[in-house]
Amino acid sequence: MDIRELNCFLAVAFEGNLTRAAESLFLSQSALSGRIRQLEEELDCTLFVRKARGMDLTDEGETLLPYARSAVQAMEEFKARAAGLKREATPSLVVGLNTDPAFLRMAELAGLMRKAVPNARLSFIVSQSRYTAKMLRSGEMHVGFRFGMWGEEGIYDEMLSSVTLNIAIPNNLVHKVEFGNWQSLGNLPWIYSFSGCPFHVVLRERLSTYGTEPNLAEQADDENIMREFAAEGLGAAILREDEARQLKESGKAKLWPEPLHVPLCLSYPTGSGYATPLREFREVVRNVLRTDKTDGLHLPADESAAVPVITGRSQ
């Protein structure tokens, strides 16, 4: 028995699904299944009941789960101490926020984490979806929220919810479009962000089905700046539903009748999602977002209802 087998056990127990666990560990399903089977043979007990839609812990698995967690955590602390990476046994977690802290309910997440792992040192930093992988690889942060599923090597994107987007059309441009006619949208001046922005990937894909594309006019890397540019009438913008609503309610824009959607993900290095305190943070985030039905955040009822995967790097 080694630490890899225990990590596999923790992954399947956490996900309740062999496919998702294999993806997060960057293993094939057959390899992961083989390691679980080998662990069960070594322990001479059955850890999971295999069902059509997932994997459930047996009574033996439930009993052994906390001991597996303790063993993995002890090994991580041992390695960290041996490498001189920390002087005290105080777990730390640096979280990247790619959008408004209030939208991601940062204060609530921090409060619940203090209860889940009282001795953990939790820090939040500002990040952008396009730089998430680079910051994770450098160790600048341990986990980050981002829009889109990027499919970058060594980084696992765990989809949390589908975020609703609205197209805001400034009042001075409303006369140039026929609401409901997507082809009329392409000729508007558009406020855009960086190349490959997940919001604009979704927009381009939708417009392309009508043989048109956005006429890019003004660039802004920040959502707040995009909203203000739209408020000033410089161009149409695709925004989070709550931000687009602000423009409508202030009388500065009309909203396109059909919303779009983009995945909100929690990204972290492949295989790191089951160690303390990241495992507990993932649990907290899942619980918070599953109960959140406001501000354009909605979890699919099941995997078959998930929004389509987009690749944030493509244009």
C-alpha positions as CSV (number, residue, x, y, z in Angstrom):
1,M,0.0,0.0,0.0
2,D,1.3,3.5,-0.8
3,I,0.1,7.1,-0.7
4,R,-1.1,7.0,-4.3
5,E,-3.6,4.2,-3.5
6,L,-4.9,6.2,-0.6
7,N,-5.2,9.3,-2.8
8,C,-7.3,7.3,-5.3
9,F,-9.5,6.1,-2.4
10,L,-10.1,9.7,-1.2
11,A,-10.7,10.9,-4.8
12,V,-13.5,8.4,-5.5
13,A,-15.0,8.8,-2.1
14,F,-15.1,12.6,-2.5
15,E,-16.5,12.6,-6.1
16,G,-18.7,9.5,-5.8
17,N,-18.0,9.0,-9.5
18,L,-15.1,7.1,-11.1
19,T,-15.0,9.3,-14.2
20,R,-14.7,12.6,-12.4
21,A,-12.1,11.2,-9.9
22,A,-10.0,9.8,-12.8
23,E,-10.0,13.2,-14.5
24,S,-9.0,15.1,-11.4
25,L,-6.1,12.7,-10.8
26,F,-5.1,12.7,-14.5
27,L,-5.5,8.9,-14.7
28,S,-7.5,6.7,-17.0
29,Q,-10.6,5.1,-15.5
30,S,-9.1,1.7,-15.9
31,A,-5.9,2.7,-14.0
32,L,-7.9,4.2,-11.2
33,S,-10.3,1.2,-11.0
34,G,-7.2,-1.0,-10.9
35,R,-5.7,0.9,-8.0
36,I,-8.9,0.8,-6.0
37,R,-9.2,-3.0,-6.7
38,Q,-5.6,-3.5,-5.5
39,L,-6.3,-1.5,-2.3
40,E,-9.4,-3.6,-1.6
41,E,-7.3,-6.8,-2.1
42,E,-4.6,-5.5,0.2
43,L,-7.2,-4.6,2.9
44,D,-9.3,-7.7,2.2
45,C,-12.5,-5.6,2.3
46,T,-14.8,-3.9,-0.2
47,L,-14.6,-0.1,-0.1
48,F,-17.2,0.8,-2.7
49,V,-20.5,-0.4,-4.0
50,R,-20.5,0.2,-7.8
51,K,-23.8,1.5,-9.1
52,A,-24.9,2.7,-12.6
53,R,-24.5,6.4,-11.8
54,G,-21.6,6.4,-9.3
55,M,-19.7,4.8,-6.5
56,D,-21.0,4.6,-2.9
57,L,-18.9,3.9,0.1
58,T,-19.5,0.6,1.9
59,D,-19.7,0.5,5.8
60,E,-16.0,-0.6,5.7
61,G,-15.2,2.3,3.4
62,E,-16.9,4.8,5.7
63,T,-15.0,3.5,8.6
64,L,-11.6,3.7,6.9
65,L,-12.1,7.1,5.2
66,P,-11.0,9.3,8.1
67,Y,-7.9,7.1,8.7
68,A,-7.0,7.5,5.0
69,R,-7.4,11.3,5.2
70,S,-5.2,11.4,8.3
71,A,-2.6,9.2,6.7
72,V,-2.4,11.4,3.5
73,Q,-2.3,14.6,5.6
74,A,0.5,13.2,7.8
75,M,2.5,12.3,4.7
76,E,2.0,15.7,3.2
77,E,3.2,17.4,6.5
78,F,6.1,15.0,6.7
79,K,7.3,15.9,3.2
80,A,6.8,19.6,3.8
81,R,8.8,19.6,7.0
82,A,11.5,17.5,5.4
83,A,11.7,20.0,2.5
84,G,11.8,22.9,4.9
85,L,8.7,24.5,3.3
86,K,7.0,25.4,6.6
87,R,8.0,25.9,10.2
88,E,4.7,25.0,11.7
89,A,2.0,22.5,11.0
90,T,-0.3,25.3,9.8
91,P,-1.9,24.5,6.4
92,S,-2.3,27.5,4.1
93,L,-4.5,28.0,1.1
94,V,-4.2,30.9,-1.4
95,V,-7.4,31.4,-3.4
96,G,-7.6,33.3,-6.7
97,L,-10.8,35.4,-7.3
98,N,-11.5,36.1,-10.9
99,T,-14.6,38.2,-10.4
100,D,-16.4,40.2,-7.6
101,P,-15.7,38.8,-4.1
102,A,-19.4,39.4,-3.3
103,F,-20.5,37.4,-6.3
104,L,-18.3,34.5,-5.2
105,R,-19.5,34.9,-1.6
106,M,-15.9,35.2,-0.3
107,A,-16.9,36.3,3.2
108,E,-19.2,33.2,3.6
109,L,-16.5,30.9,2.2
110,A,-14.0,32.3,4.6
111,G,-16.3,31.9,7.6
112,L,-17.2,28.3,6.8
113,M,-13.5,27.5,6.2
114,R,-12.6,28.8,9.7
115,K,-15.1,26.2,11.1
116,A,-14.0,23.4,8.8
117,V,-10.2,23.8,9.3
118,P,-9.7,26.2,12.3
119,N,-5.9,26.3,12.0
120,A,-5.8,26.9,8.2
121,R,-4.4,30.2,7.0
122,L,-6.7,31.3,4.2
123,S,-5.7,34.1,1.7
124,F,-7.6,35.6,-1.2
125,I,-5.9,37.3,-4.2
126,V,-7.1,38.9,-7.4
127,S,-6.7,36.7,-10.5
128,Q,-7.9,36.5,-14.1
129,S,-9.1,33.4,-15.9
130,R,-6.4,33.5,-18.5
131,Y,-3.6,33.6,-15.9
132,T,-5.0,31.0,-13.6
133,A,-2.9,28.1,-14.8
134,K,0.3,30.1,-14.7
135,M,-0.3,31.2,-11.2
136,L,-1.2,27.7,-10.1
137,R,2.0,26.3,-11.6
138,S,4.2,29.0,-10.0
139,G,2.7,28.3,-6.6
140,E,1.4,31.9,-6.4
141,M,-2.0,30.5,-5.5
142,H,-3.2,27.0,-4.7
143,V,-6.7,27.1,-6.2
144,G,-8.6,29.7,-8.3
145,F,-12.1,30.5,-9.6
146,R,-12.3,31.1,-13.3
147,F,-14.8,31.2,-16.2
148,G,-14.7,28.5,-18.8
149,M,-13.1,25.0,-19.0
150,W,-9.6,25.5,-20.5
151,G,-8.3,22.0,-20.7
152,E,-4.7,22.9,-19.8
153,E,-2.2,20.2,-19.1
154,G,-1.7,19.6,-15.4
155,I,-4.6,21.7,-14.3
156,Y,-8.0,20.4,-13.4
157,D,-11.1,22.5,-13.9
158,E,-13.9,21.4,-11.6
159,M,-17.2,22.8,-12.9
160,L,-19.2,24.4,-10.1
161,S,-22.1,26.1,-11.8
162,S,-23.5,27.7,-14.9
163,V,-23.3,31.5,-14.9
164,T,-26.0,33.4,-16.8
165,L,-24.8,36.1,-19.1
166,N,-26.8,38.9,-20.7
167,I,-26.0,41.2,-23.7
168,A,-26.5,44.8,-22.7
169,I,-27.2,47.2,-25.6
170,P,-26.8,50.9,-24.8
171,N,-29.8,53.1,-25.5
172,N,-28.0,55.0,-28.2
173,L,-27.5,51.8,-30.2
174,V,-30.8,50.1,-29.6
175,H,-32.2,51.6,-32.9
176,K,-29.5,49.6,-34.8
177,V,-30.8,46.2,-33.9
178,E,-33.9,44.1,-34.3
179,F,-34.4,42.4,-30.9
180,G,-34.5,38.7,-31.3
181,N,-32.6,38.8,-34.7
182,W,-29.1,37.7,-33.9
183,Q,-27.8,38.7,-37.4
184,S,-28.4,42.3,-36.5
185,L,-26.1,42.1,-33.5
186,G,-22.8,41.6,-35.3
187,N,-22.6,45.1,-36.8
188,L,-22.8,46.9,-33.4
189,P,-19.6,48.2,-31.9
190,W,-18.7,45.7,-29.2
191,I,-16.7,46.2,-26.0
192,Y,-14.4,43.2,-25.7
193,S,-11.8,41.8,-23.3
194,F,-8.7,39.7,-23.9
195,S,-8.4,37.3,-26.8
196,G,-10.0,34.0,-25.8
197,C,-12.2,35.5,-23.0
198,P,-14.8,32.8,-22.2
199,F,-17.6,35.4,-22.3
200,H,-16.6,36.3,-25.9
201,V,-16.0,32.7,-26.9
202,V,-19.7,32.0,-26.0
203,L,-20.8,35.1,-27.9
204,R,-18.8,34.4,-31.0
205,E,-20.0,30.8,-31.1
206,R,-23.6,32.0,-30.9
207,L,-23.2,34.6,-33.6
208,S,-21.3,32.3,-35.9
209,T,-24.4,30.1,-36.2
210,Y,-26.0,33.1,-37.9
211,G,-23.0,33.9,-40.1
212,T,-21.8,37.0,-38.3
213,E,-19.4,38.0,-35.6
214,P,-19.0,40.9,-33.2
215,N,-17.5,44.1,-34.5
216,L,-14.9,44.7,-31.9
217,A,-14.5,48.4,-31.0
218,E,-13.3,49.0,-27.4
219,Q,-11.1,46.8,-25.2
220,A,-11.4,46.5,-21.4
221,D,-9.8,43.8,-19.3
222,D,-12.1,44.4,-16.3
223,E,-15.8,43.5,-16.0
224,N,-16.5,46.8,-14.2
225,I,-14.8,48.8,-16.9
226,M,-16.8,46.9,-19.6
227,R,-20.0,47.8,-17.8
228,E,-19.1,51.4,-17.5
229,F,-18.1,51.6,-21.2
230,A,-21.5,50.1,-22.1
231,A,-23.2,52.6,-19.7
232,E,-21.5,55.4,-21.6
233,G,-22.8,54.1,-24.9
234,L,-19.4,53.1,-26.4
235,G,-20.6,49.6,-27.4
236,A,-22.6,46.6,-26.6
237,A,-21.2,44.2,-23.9
238,I,-21.8,40.7,-22.7
239,L,-21.9,40.8,-18.9
240,R,-22.8,38.7,-15.9
241,E,-26.6,38.8,-15.5
242,D,-26.5,40.8,-12.3
243,E,-24.2,43.5,-13.9
244,A,-26.3,43.7,-17.0
245,R,-29.4,44.1,-14.9
246,Q,-27.8,47.2,-13.2
247,L,-27.5,48.9,-16.6
248,K,-31.1,48.1,-17.4
249,E,-32.4,49.2,-14.0
250,S,-30.5,52.5,-14.3
251,G,-32.1,53.2,-17.7
252,K,-28.9,53.1,-19.6
253,A,-29.3,49.9,-21.7
254,K,-31.7,47.3,-23.0
255,L,-31.1,43.6,-22.5
256,W,-31.1,41.1,-25.4
257,P,-34.0,38.7,-24.8
258,E,-31.9,35.5,-25.0
259,P,-29.3,34.8,-22.2
260,L,-26.1,32.9,-22.7
261,H,-24.2,30.7,-20.2
262,V,-20.6,30.1,-19.2
263,P,-19.2,27.6,-16.8
264,L,-17.8,28.8,-13.4
265,C,-14.9,26.5,-12.4
266,L,-12.6,25.9,-9.5
267,S,-9.2,25.1,-10.9
268,Y,-6.2,23.5,-9.1
269,P,-3.2,21.4,-10.0
270,T,-4.1,17.9,-11.1
271,G,-4.1,15.4,-8.1
272,S,-4.0,18.1,-5.4
273,G,-7.7,18.3,-4.7
274,Y,-7.9,15.8,-1.9
275,A,-5.3,17.1,0.5
276,T,-6.1,19.4,3.5
277,P,-7.1,22.3,3.3
278,L,-8.0,22.2,-0.4
279,R,-10.4,19.3,0.0
280,E,-12.3,21.1,2.7
281,F,-12.4,24.3,0.6
282,R,-13.9,22.3,-2.3
283,E,-16.6,20.9,0.1
284,V,-17.4,24.4,1.4
285,V,-17.6,25.9,-2.1
286,R,-19.8,23.1,-3.3
287,N,-22.2,23.5,-0.4
288,V,-22.4,27.3,-0.8
289,L,-23.0,27.2,-4.6
290,R,-25.5,24.4,-4.4
291,T,-27.7,26.5,-2.2
292,D,-27.1,29.7,-4.2
293,K,-30.0,30.4,-6.7
294,T,-29.3,34.1,-7.1
295,D,-27.2,36.4,-9.3
296,G,-27.1,34.1,-12.2
297,L,-25.5,31.1,-10.5
298,H,-27.3,27.8,-11.2
299,L,-26.0,24.2,-10.8
300,P,-27.2,21.7,-13.4
301,A,-29.6,19.2,-11.8
302,D,-27.3,16.4,-13.1
303,E,-24.3,15.9,-15.3
304,S,-26.5,15.4,-18.4
305,A,-27.9,18.9,-17.9
306,A,-24.5,20.5,-17.7
307,V,-23.7,23.4,-20.0
308,P,-21.5,22.7,-23.0
309,V,-17.8,22.8,-22.4
310,I,-16.0,25.8,-23.9
311,T,-12.3,26.3,-24.4
312,G,-11.3,29.7,-23.2
313,R,-8.2,29.7,-25.3
314,S,-9.9,29.5,-28.6
315,Q,-11.3,32.3,-30.7
